[in-house]
Amino acid sequence: MRADGPQGPRTPSPEEIAQEVFDPRHGLTAFDKEFSTAQLLARVADACRYGVRSEELEDLALRVLGVQGYAKALPPRGSQLMEHTERYTTLDILRAERTIVDQARNRYADGSARLSADQAAAALSVFEVSAGFTLGGEQRRVVERLLTAGHGVDAVIGVAGSGKTSLMEACRVGWDGVGLTYAGASLSAVAAQNLYEGSGIPSRTVAAWLQRIHGGDGLTGIDVLVLDEAVMTDDRSLAVLLTEAARTGTKVIGIGDPQQLQAIGPGGGFA
């Protein structure tokens, strides 16, 4: 972004400022879903490398908000007696949220990675013999649903220590039995390795999967993707994963607990 011209330093245009302050990687919604007028004023002032008069700052910020394709006002919340209580978000955040909801609805009962009841029962029996313990009633119902319901987007919610990894191992036995391919994803390499060690599902980081998607390979050839610690995956990344999964017909199973850790970036999609 140039901040000078033939007559010396100049104030960047609203379009130039909008491109900077609303950048998904470094802008106002890089780590939060919404921002206030005060936050916008501060970022607009920072974007003016050579300064801006205080009496001009608010007008410039309004013009930045008015640049098409970036920001949207949110409904009022709390007291409206104080100034600068308005809240805003960016359109790419709204698009990501809509994508997550739409994919979950559109792929409900679409037949993805669906086993018969008998195949699921056989997988549970094999798992319990191999593991040396019997799953509880609720745990068995979770595995049966994941294997037989045929939802393209599914979720397993449970607190730490509730046996979610064991459930995924039981599902893996079922997928192996019918020749389905599977893979795992997690925010960190350590968590991906833990998923592999606990369930036998080969895993990589979410960032690695996103790189594959942007590179063209994506989820091609993967019948089931298990997204561990799904609550920590930001909404932009989750939307990309679900969009790619719809393209390739990959079933996505999110595992996590919305009451525990939250996403590093703007999240909430899993909840």
QUIWO-V95731 format. One record per residue. N is the residue number from 1. RES is the residue in three letters. SS is DSSP state (h for helix, s for strand, l for the rest). BURIAL is b if it has 16 or more other C-alpha atoms within 10 Angstrom, else e. D_CENTER is the distance of its C-alpha to the mean C-alpha in Angstrom with 1 decimal. Layout:
n->[N N]
res->[RES RES]
ss->[SS SS]
burial->[BURIAL BURIAL]
d_center->[D_CENTER D_CENTER]
This chain:
n->[1 2 3 4 5 6 7 8 9 10 11 12 13 14 15 16 17 18 19 20 21 22 23 24 25 26 27 28 29 30 31 32 33 34 35 36 37 38 39 40 41 42 43 44 45 46 47 48 49 50 51 52 53 54 55 56 57 58 59 60 61 62 63 64 65 66 67 68 69 70 71 72 73 74 75 76 77 78 79 80 81 82 83 84 85 86 87 88 89 90 91 92 93 94 95 96 97 98 99 100 101 102 103 104 105 106 107 108 109 110 111 112 113 114 115 116 117 118 119 120 121 122 123 124 125 126 127 128 129 130 131 132 133 134 135 136 137 138 139 140 141 142 143 144 145 146 147 148 149 150 151 152 153 154 155 156 157 158 159 160 161 162 163 164 165 166 167 168 169 170 171 172 173 174 175 176 177 178 179 180 181 182 183 184 185 186 187 188 189 190 191 192 193 194 195 196 197 198 199 200 201 202 203 204 205 206 207 208 209 210 211 212 213 214 215 216 217 218 219 220 221 222 223 224 225 226 227 228 229 230 231 232 233 234 235 236 237 238 239 240 241 242 243 244 245 246 247 248 249 250 251 252 253 254 255 256 257 258 259 260 261 262 263 264 265 266 267 268 269 270 271]
res->[MET ARG ALA ASP GLY PRO GLN GLY PRO ARG THR PRO SER PRO GLU GLU ILE ALA GLN GLU VAL PHE ASP PRO ARG HIS GLY LEU THR ALA PHE ASP LYS GLU PHE SER THR ALA GLN LEU LEU ALA ARG VAL ALA ASP ALA CYS ARG TYR GLY VAL ARG SER GLU GLU LEU GLU ASP LEU ALA LEU ARG VAL LEU GLY VAL GLN GLY TYR ALA LYS ALA LEU PRO PRO ARG GLY SER GLN LEU MET GLU HIS THR GLU ARG TYR THR THR LEU ASP ILE LEU ARG ALA GLU ARG THR ILE VAL ASP GLN ALA ARG ASN ARG TYR ALA ASP GLY SER ALA ARG LEU SER ALA ASP GLN ALA ALA ALA ALA LEU SER VAL PHE GLU VAL SER ALA GLY PHE THR LEU GLY GLY GLU GLN ARG ARG VAL VAL GLU ARG LEU LEU THR ALA GLY HIS GLY VAL ASP ALA VAL ILE GLY VAL ALA GLY SER GLY LYS THR SER LEU MET GLU ALA CYS ARG VAL GLY TRP ASP GLY VAL GLY LEU THR TYR ALA GLY ALA SER LEU SER ALA VAL ALA ALA GLN ASN LEU TYR GLU GLY SER GLY ILE PRO SER ARG THR VAL ALA ALA TRP LEU GLN ARG ILE HIS GLY GLY ASP GLY LEU THR GLY ILE ASP VAL LEU VAL LEU ASP GLU ALA VAL MET THR ASP ASP ARG SER LEU ALA VAL LEU LEU THR GLU ALA ALA ARG THR GLY THR LYS VAL ILE GLY ILE GLY ASP PRO GLN GLN LEU GLN ALA ILE GLY PRO GLY GLY GLY PHE ALA]
ss->[l l l s s l l s s l l l l h h h h h h h h l l l l l l l l l l l l l s s h h h h h h h h h h h l l l l l l h h h h h h h h h h h h l l l l l s s s l l l l l l l l l l l l l s s s s h h h h h h h h h h h h h h h h l l l l l l l l l l h h h h h h h h h h h h h h h l l l l l h h h h h h h h h h h h l l l l s s s s s l l l l l l h h h h h h h h h h h h h h h l l l s s s s s l l h h h h h h h h h h h l l l s s s h h h h h h h h h h l l l l l l l l s s s s l l h h h l l h h h h h h h h h h h h h h l l s s s s s s l l l l l l l l l l l l l l l]
burial->[e e e e e e e e e b b b e b e b b b b b b b b b e e b b b b b e b b b e b b e b b e b b b e b b e e e b e e e e b b e b b e e b b e e e e b b b e e e e e e e e e e e e b b b b b b b b b e e b b e b b e e b b e e b b b b e b b b b e e e b b b e b b b e b e e e e e e e b e e e b b e b b b b b b b b b b b b b b b b e e e e e e b b b b b b b b b b b b e e e e e b b b b b b b b b e b b b b b b e e b b b b b b b b e b b b e e b e e e e b b e e b b b b b b b b b b b b b b b b b b b b b b b b b e e b b b b b b b b b b e e e b b e b b b b b b e]
d_center->[30.4 34.2 35.6 39.3 41.7 45.4 46.2 44.2 40.9 39.0 36.2 33.1 32.5 29.9 28.1 28.0 26.9 24.1 22.8 22.8 21.7 18.7 17.5 13.7 14.4 17.3 17.9 17.8 14.0 13.0 12.5 13.2 12.4 16.2 19.4 23.1 26.1 27.3 24.3 24.7 28.4 27.9 25.5 27.9 30.8 29.2 28.7 32.4 33.6 37.2 36.8 37.0 39.5 38.3 39.9 37.9 34.4 33.5 34.7 32.8 29.5 30.1 30.7 27.4 25.6 27.7 26.5 25.0 21.4 19.8 20.0 20.5 22.3 20.9 23.4 25.7 25.2 27.9 31.3 32.1 35.3 34.0 33.3 29.9 27.9 26.0 22.1 20.1 16.6 15.8 15.6 12.6 10.6 12.5 12.0 8.2 8.8 11.7 10.2 8.1 11.4 13.6 12.3 12.7 16.1 17.3 16.9 18.4 21.5 21.4 23.1 20.5 21.8 24.3 27.1 30.3 31.2 33.8 31.5 29.1 32.2 33.5 30.2 30.3 34.0 33.5 30.7 32.8 35.9 34.1 32.3 35.5 34.1 33.4 30.1 30.3 30.4 27.0 25.5 27.5 26.2 22.6 23.5 25.6 23.0 20.4 23.2 25.1 23.0 21.6 18.3 15.9 12.9 13.9 13.2 15.4 15.7 18.2 19.5 20.2 23.2 22.9 23.1 19.6 20.3 23.7 22.3 20.2 23.5 25.3 22.9 23.4 27.2 26.8 24.9 27.5 30.2 29.3 28.3 24.5 22.5 19.4 17.1 14.7 11.7 11.0 10.2 14.0 16.9 18.8 16.3 16.2 19.9 20.2 18.4 20.8 23.8 23.1 22.4 23.7 20.5 20.3 17.0 15.6 12.9 9.4 11.3 14.1 12.4 11.1 14.7 16.1 14.4 15.7 19.0 19.5 19.5 15.9 15.9 19.5 21.6 18.9 19.5 16.9 13.8 13.2 9.9 11.5 10.5 7.4 7.8 7.6 4.3 3.8 3.3 5.3 4.3 2.7 5.7 7.7 7.7 8.7 11.1 12.6 13.0 14.8 17.0 18.0 18.3 16.1 15.4 12.0 12.6 10.1 12.3 12.4 14.1 12.7 16.1 15.7 13.7 11.0 8.2 10.3 8.8 8.4 6.3 7.8 6.1 7.2 10.4]
